[in-house]
Amino acid sequence: MVFVTSGPTIPQIRAGLLAAAAPTQAMAIHAQAFRAWLLEDTPRLDPLAVIAAAGLATGGVRSAGAVATLGYIDAAGRLSADFTAALTEGLAWLGDRTWFRPHQARTLEADGLAAFGIALALRRQGGSARMGWLQELVVRSARSPDLPGLDRSLFIAAAHLVEAPERQDAIAMLPEIRLAVTQLGLGAVDDACYTASWQRILQFTGGPEVVPEAALLLRALDVVTERNLPARLGRLDPRDVLHVLQGVQRSFLRWTWEDAPRTRKSALARWEIENEYHVQNLLWAVLAPLFSDLNEEETLPPVGQKNPRVDLSIPSVSTIVEVKFVRAGTRFQDVIEEIAADASLYATDPRWKALIPFVWDDSRRTEEHPKLLAGLQQLPMVAGSVVVSRPGRMERSPETGSAEPVQAA
């Protein structure tokens, strides 16, 4: 666990990194795509796909960076069918090229950001035969002298993505990169990695062309603070509320839903969740111990003939939690429209800066959740959203809709 004893608070550090990681028009498009993929800033990816595909369609300006851009967009789940062919053709074009040619300026061979995006794309497509050329390139590039630490680490990360023979151990990567991409499973992350990342976060100084580094440190900071919550220093912010709510699904591992009474004197117990009010009660139980100023069903100042009322609110972090209960007949687009309408009303009250939609999906349409989350994220005020499906063990009778005991095998 990382402990902080002095210096700026975590929100102050995060605000500085967030400012340093802001994208600029002068950035290469694959650097913009890397930042957006890493920080889950998905709305920025769509226009980059158009630019990258147009560049690949023009022979004289094709670049590895354009292919990498589509690779990051594909890894974020935002690559539409219109651009899938452009990515496939771009990968084939790169695979047919000769790299490390004498007396030729290095392009992809010296660009770790591009190599990592391309490795993401190749891993998603699968097939080791397609990866041979990149396996050789990233291993050789990672050993090049005078290569910046960021590029070297990304080449090593790319080598692990495509399972390149003779790749360097993941410990040779910068610690913040190991933390930032931990979800990709590129190597074990230990306490020393957390400590080293925290020290590098504290030592970061801004400057020109530091967006990728700042984005990596920002992502690493979020991983560090998530690991240490609630033992954090500094003032809490809406992200802390979001982090707690994202863990609610795990709470159902020990949720009371019995197939038989636990004792001879007790009745069968099942904690049913049948409506929006039940979900609000669940969230109250989760949030109340952490936020002493948590309120429920608070009525906001009227907006014309409207009298907005929020489900849950936390004034200390200027955050509203809006609860939605989705039944089998509910359309997810209707949920987005309802929350958009709510957000427009809440925005008229200057006390509230962040909105976190919490959606209970009683219909378990998990295949639609990514699109719902992406849509909610584009709404004003939304700091993040959570969708929780009704757990599989909480079965209902198909005839009555009431809770039904699960028969033992």
Order of alpha helices (4+ residues) and beta strands (2+ residues): alpha-alpha-alpha-alpha-alpha-alpha-alpha-alpha-alpha-alpha-alpha-alpha-alpha-alpha-beta-beta-beta-alpha-beta-alpha-beta
